[in-house]
Amino acid sequence: MFEEIKKIICEYTETDPSEITEESRFIDDLGMNSYNIMCAVGDLEDEFDIEVNESDVAGMRTLGDVAEYVKSKQG
């Protein structure tokens, strides 16, 4: 699952994929802005067939946070 998430995030950052880890932070490490993050969230919803609450996005700081969130939504 992490590799799928990383692939989506790579579409919105110029960071080398080999440098992206579960601890990578969207803004501080990957240089993403709020627009890029929300676009990526839309892609994640499509890819994993989930619905992400906008209020939950604020609590997701790293790719690991996203992976845990997706797992919890998939049940």
Backbone bond lengths (Angstrom), bond angles and torsions (degrees), N, CA, C in turn:
res aa  C-N    CA-C-N  psi(-1)  N-CA   C-N-CA  omega(-1)  CA-C   N-CA-C  phi
1 M - - - 1.443 - - 1.527 111.07 -
2 F 1.330 117.32 -39.99 1.459 120.32 -178.48 1.528 111.01 -59.05
3 E 1.314 117.31 -39.82 1.469 120.05 -179.02 1.526 111.31 -64.12
4 E 1.341 117.28 -36.95 1.458 120.48 177.58 1.530 110.27 -66.45
5 I 1.331 115.95 -42.02 1.464 120.34 178.56 1.534 109.54 -63.52
6 K 1.315 116.34 -45.09 1.468 120.76 -179.80 1.528 111.09 -60.60
7 K 1.318 116.71 -40.01 1.465 121.00 179.49 1.529 110.46 -61.10
8 I 1.323 117.17 -42.27 1.465 121.28 178.49 1.526 110.11 -65.28
9 I 1.326 116.90 -46.15 1.463 121.08 -178.17 1.534 110.80 -63.21
10 C 1.311 117.61 -34.96 1.469 121.47 -179.59 1.525 112.30 -61.80
11 E 1.317 117.22 -23.04 1.457 120.33 177.81 1.523 111.68 -69.64
12 Y 1.326 117.29 -17.31 1.462 121.86 -174.43 1.529 113.78 -116.26
13 T 1.311 117.06 8.08 1.462 120.21 179.27 1.519 109.37 -142.15
14 E 1.300 116.17 155.82 1.458 120.20 178.08 1.525 111.73 -98.74
15 T 1.311 116.40 10.89 1.463 121.61 178.21 1.514 109.47 -69.77
16 D 1.325 116.73 138.59 1.459 121.31 177.43 1.525 109.02 -61.84
17 P 1.338 117.88 128.73 1.465 120.45 -178.37 1.530 114.00 -54.25
18 S 1.326 117.35 -30.95 1.465 119.87 -179.28 1.525 112.04 -68.68
19 E 1.333 116.96 -16.94 1.460 121.38 -179.88 1.528 112.93 -93.59
20 I 1.320 116.85 -5.45 1.459 120.73 -177.69 1.525 109.62 -90.28
21 T 1.338 114.64 125.96 1.462 121.23 179.84 1.525 109.17 -125.13
22 E 1.317 116.24 178.05 1.463 120.36 177.20 1.521 110.99 -65.35
23 E 1.323 117.45 -22.82 1.458 121.46 -179.69 1.528 113.01 -88.23
24 S 1.326 117.65 -5.41 1.467 121.34 -179.56 1.524 110.16 -62.25
25 R 1.338 115.10 130.00 1.465 121.37 179.05 1.525 109.00 -95.61
26 F 1.320 115.27 137.97 1.464 120.84 -173.58 1.522 113.61 -58.49
27 I 1.307 117.24 -49.46 1.464 120.59 -175.13 1.522 110.83 -86.23
28 D 1.314 117.61 -52.83 1.467 121.37 -174.22 1.530 113.83 -68.40
29 D 1.334 117.37 -41.40 1.465 120.30 -175.62 1.523 113.68 -96.65
30 L 1.322 116.66 -35.86 1.467 120.28 -173.59 1.523 113.26 -102.76
31 G 1.326 117.13 -7.89 1.456 120.91 177.09 1.517 115.02 68.55
32 M 1.321 116.99 24.04 1.461 119.98 -179.88 1.521 110.07 -79.23
33 N 1.330 115.98 152.06 1.463 120.47 174.13 1.531 108.50 -109.12
34 S 1.313 116.84 175.55 1.463 120.22 -174.50 1.536 111.63 -62.24
35 Y 1.319 117.11 -35.21 1.468 119.54 178.30 1.530 110.57 -64.02
36 N 1.343 116.78 -47.02 1.468 120.50 178.86 1.522 111.08 -60.46
37 I 1.307 115.90 -40.52 1.465 120.01 -179.19 1.527 110.56 -63.35
38 M 1.326 117.18 -45.16 1.466 119.71 -179.26 1.534 111.55 -67.57
39 C 1.320 117.80 -34.81 1.471 120.45 175.14 1.526 110.46 -64.19
40 A 1.329 115.67 -42.77 1.461 120.30 178.89 1.527 110.68 -64.23
41 V 1.321 116.81 -38.18 1.468 120.84 177.29 1.526 109.99 -59.83
42 G 1.329 116.82 -43.09 1.463 120.58 177.11 1.522 111.91 -59.56
43 D 1.319 116.05 -41.95 1.471 120.44 177.84 1.525 111.16 -65.23
44 L 1.332 116.32 -39.08 1.472 120.43 178.05 1.524 110.81 -64.11
45 E 1.332 116.14 -40.26 1.468 119.83 177.96 1.524 110.33 -60.07
46 D 1.320 116.49 -43.83 1.467 120.84 179.62 1.526 111.56 -66.70
47 E 1.328 116.16 -46.36 1.466 121.18 -176.25 1.531 112.54 -63.83
48 F 1.320 116.56 -41.59 1.461 120.23 -173.63 1.531 113.16 -105.88
49 D 1.338 116.95 4.69 1.458 122.81 178.36 1.531 111.47 52.07
50 I 1.334 114.14 53.57 1.465 121.39 178.54 1.521 108.62 -129.70
51 E 1.319 115.85 167.41 1.461 120.80 172.84 1.520 107.76 -117.82
52 V 1.317 115.90 125.38 1.458 122.02 -178.44 1.525 108.58 -101.52
53 N 1.320 115.91 124.96 1.458 120.32 176.41 1.521 108.61 -75.34
54 E 1.330 116.32 133.60 1.468 120.28 -179.09 1.524 111.79 -57.00
55 S 1.316 117.07 -35.26 1.465 119.90 -179.87 1.529 111.63 -67.21
56 D 1.329 117.34 -26.48 1.473 120.97 178.55 1.524 111.83 -73.90
57 V 1.327 116.86 -27.42 1.463 121.09 -177.20 1.529 110.86 -60.55
58 A 1.319 117.36 -37.12 1.464 121.33 -178.64 1.525 112.42 -60.06
59 G 1.311 117.42 -27.60 1.458 121.16 -179.78 1.519 114.14 -86.33
60 M 1.313 117.10 -4.56 1.463 121.05 -179.10 1.516 109.38 -97.49
61 R 1.299 116.40 106.07 1.463 121.43 -177.61 1.537 112.24 -102.89
62 T 1.342 116.54 -27.10 1.467 120.52 -175.95 1.530 110.57 -126.16
63 L 1.319 115.78 166.79 1.455 119.69 175.86 1.520 111.02 -64.15
64 G 1.323 116.44 -32.04 1.464 120.33 176.55 1.519 111.29 -62.95
65 D 1.335 116.46 -38.96 1.470 120.68 176.29 1.529 110.17 -60.27
66 V 1.315 115.91 -41.88 1.467 120.47 -179.88 1.517 110.39 -65.12
67 A 1.322 116.95 -44.33 1.467 120.81 179.95 1.527 110.63 -59.23
68 E 1.328 117.43 -44.54 1.464 121.29 178.31 1.528 110.82 -62.69
69 Y 1.320 116.70 -41.96 1.461 121.66 179.92 1.532 110.22 -62.35
70 V 1.335 116.06 -47.32 1.473 119.38 -179.61 1.519 110.20 -61.13
71 K 1.323 117.73 -43.39 1.470 120.96 178.06 1.529 110.76 -58.47
72 S 1.326 116.70 -43.27 1.463 119.73 -178.51 1.529 111.26 -66.77
73 K 1.313 117.74 -33.38 1.459 121.56 179.88 1.522 112.22 -75.22
74 Q 1.327 116.24 -27.83 1.458 119.81 -179.79 1.519 111.59 -81.28
75 G 1.308 116.50 -12.66 1.465 121.33 176.48 1.465 112.41 74.15
